[in-house]
Amino acid sequence: MNMKKRGLTIPEIALIGGTRAALGAGIGLLLSARLNKDQRRAIGWTLFLVGAISTIPLAINVLAKSD
């Protein structure tokens, strides 16, 4: 089995980590009971969508790299 290597820069790793954090925070807020229902849903969906949508160009960038 051949494994492909792709080099990532520190800023790319930080962006990937940030999108994962936003996605996780959004899911966490959707499942938590700390805020009232409307606040929790608004913030949770916003963070979830930002994390999910920002993952797409990052994934394309990483997968398009060849070493």
Backbone as CSV, one residue per row, in Angstrom:
resi,resn,N_x,N_y,N_z,CA_x,CA_y,CA_z,C_x,C_y,C_z
1,MET,0.846,-1.173,0.000,0.000,0.000,0.000,0.893,1.239,0.000
2,ASN,0.687,2.127,-0.961,1.440,3.378,-1.024,0.783,4.438,-0.171
3,MET,1.602,5.119,0.606,1.087,6.236,1.405,1.584,7.527,0.789
4,LYS,0.698,8.466,0.627,1.070,9.765,0.093,1.449,10.681,1.235
5,LYS,2.516,11.445,1.038,2.928,12.431,2.036,2.508,13.807,1.561
6,ARG,2.000,14.586,2.500,1.627,15.965,2.206,2.178,16.826,3.322
7,GLY,2.975,17.805,2.943,3.527,18.718,3.938,2.544,19.811,4.280
8,LEU,2.462,20.139,5.558,1.582,21.218,6.002,2.410,22.267,6.725
9,THR,2.039,23.509,6.528,2.709,24.598,7.237,2.025,24.791,8.590
10,ILE,2.698,25.519,9.473,2.134,25.808,10.790,0.799,26.554,10.664
11,PRO,0.683,27.573,9.804,-0.620,28.250,9.663,-1.721,27.315,9.170
12,GLU,-1.399,26.391,8.283,-2.408,25.442,7.814,-2.865,24.526,8.946
13,ILE,-1.926,24.078,9.758,-2.274,23.231,10.897,-3.149,24.009,11.878
14,ALA,-2.815,25.289,12.104,-3.618,26.126,13.001,-5.033,26.314,12.457
15,LEU,-5.173,26.532,11.150,-6.503,26.682,10.548,-7.312,25.400,10.678
16,ILE,-6.674,24.279,10.440,-7.366,22.999,10.571,-7.820,22.807,12.020
17,GLY,-6.930,23.092,12.958,-7.290,22.980,14.375,-8.414,23.923,14.756
18,GLY,-8.371,25.141,14.230,-9.422,26.121,14.527,-10.780,25.701,14.004
19,THR,-10.805,25.132,12.803,-12.086,24.679,12.259,-12.626,23.500,13.055
20,ARG,-11.740,22.625,13.480,-12.182,21.487,14.310,-12.721,21.992,15.645
21,ALA,-12.065,23.012,16.210,-12.519,23.570,17.487,-13.894,24.222,17.340
22,ALA,-14.093,24.985,16.263,-15.394,25.625,16.036,-16.481,24.573,15.835
23,LEU,-16.163,23.541,15.088,-17.122,22.471,14.852,-17.479,21.780,16.165
24,GLY,-16.476,21.468,16.965,-16.708,20.817,18.254,-17.464,21.702,19.229
25,ALA,-17.111,22.983,19.263,-17.805,23.918,20.152,-19.266,24.062,19.741
26,GLY,-19.505,24.105,18.443,-20.880,24.200,17.957,-21.703,22.992,18.356
27,ILE,-21.133,21.817,18.195,-21.839,20.599,18.581,-22.055,20.572,20.095
28,GLY,-21.023,20.977,20.847,-21.141,21.019,22.304,-22.239,21.951,22.774
29,LEU,-22.332,23.124,22.161,-23.379,24.068,22.533,-24.770,23.553,22.168
30,LEU,-24.842,22.872,21.045,-26.139,22.315,20.661,-26.612,21.269,21.670
31,LEU,-25.661,20.611,22.307,-26.021,19.549,23.238,-26.046,19.992,24.701
32,SER,-25.606,21.202,24.990,-25.516,21.649,26.385,-26.812,22.299,26.852
33,ALA,-26.861,22.562,28.146,-28.054,23.184,28.719,-27.706,24.475,29.459
34,ARG,-26.547,25.061,29.201,-26.115,26.265,29.918,-26.841,27.528,29.466
35,LEU,-27.147,27.627,28.197,-27.835,28.798,27.658,-29.307,28.450,27.437
36,ASN,-30.114,29.494,27.240,-31.500,29.155,26.918,-31.537,28.547,25.517
37,LYS,-32.623,27.900,25.211,-32.706,27.107,23.983,-32.419,27.915,22.722
38,ASP,-32.979,29.111,22.607,-32.776,29.914,21.402,-31.325,30.366,21.251
39,GLN,-30.709,30.821,22.356,-29.303,31.240,22.310,-28.408,30.069,21.946
40,ARG,-28.637,28.954,22.589,-27.813,27.767,22.364,-27.902,27.306,20.914
41,ARG,-29.088,27.282,20.390,-29.256,26.831,19.001,-28.616,27.800,18.014
42,ALA,-28.785,29.099,18.244,-28.205,30.090,17.326,-26.682,30.025,17.322
43,ILE,-26.082,30.033,18.502,-24.623,29.992,18.594,-24.100,28.641,18.124
44,GLY,-24.757,27.573,18.535,-24.317,26.230,18.151,-24.337,26.012,16.660
45,TRP,-25.434,26.385,16.019,-25.512,26.203,14.565,-24.518,27.095,13.830
46,THR,-24.315,28.309,14.329,-23.349,29.208,13.693,-21.944,28.622,13.749
47,LEU,-21.519,28.182,14.930,-20.183,27.594,15.064,-20.057,26.300,14.263
48,PHE,-21.076,25.499,14.301,-21.052,24.254,13.539,-20.889,24.534,12.050
49,LEU,-21.683,25.462,11.528,-21.625,25.764,10.096,-20.307,26.417,9.698
50,VAL,-19.787,27.311,10.541,-18.481,27.930,10.245,-17.406,26.848,10.196
51,GLY,-17.424,25.945,11.155,-16.439,24.862,11.166,-16.575,23.950,9.961
52,ALA,-17.795,23.587,9.631,-18.020,22.682,8.509,-17.682,23.338,7.172
53,ILE,-18.131,24.572,6.979,-17.904,25.260,5.707,-16.428,25.604,5.508
54,SER,-15.740,26.002,6.570,-14.331,26.353,6.419,-13.449,25.122,6.235
55,THR,-13.965,23.955,6.523,-13.203,22.723,6.318,-13.054,22.412,4.834
56,ILE,-14.033,22.744,4.045,-14.031,22.382,2.628,-12.817,22.945,1.888
57,PRO,-12.542,24.266,1.927,-11.363,24.759,1.202,-10.048,24.253,1.788
58,LEU,-10.016,24.057,3.105,-8.793,23.513,3.713,-8.543,22.092,3.250
59,ALA,-9.577,21.286,3.195,-9.428,19.904,2.735,-8.983,19.869,1.287
60,ILE,-9.570,20.714,0.463,-9.179,20.775,-0.946,-7.717,21.165,-1.069
61,ASN,-7.284,22.159,-0.280,-5.900,22.625,-0.312,-4.937,21.509,0.099
62,VAL,-5.254,20.809,1.161,-4.373,19.736,1.638,-4.337,18.576,0.640
63,LEU,-5.481,18.188,0.125,-5.530,17.072,-0.806,-4.900,17.400,-2.158
64,ALA,-4.871,18.687,-2.522,-4.277,19.093,-3.788,-2.751,19.166,-3.732
65,LYS,-2.205,19.224,-2.538,-0.751,19.279,-2.389,-0.147,17.948,-2.759
66,SER,0.968,18.002,-3.441,1.706,16.781,-3.717,3.163,17.023,-3.335
67,ASP,3.762,16.003,-2.775,5.142,16.108,-2.313,6.090,15.464,-3.273
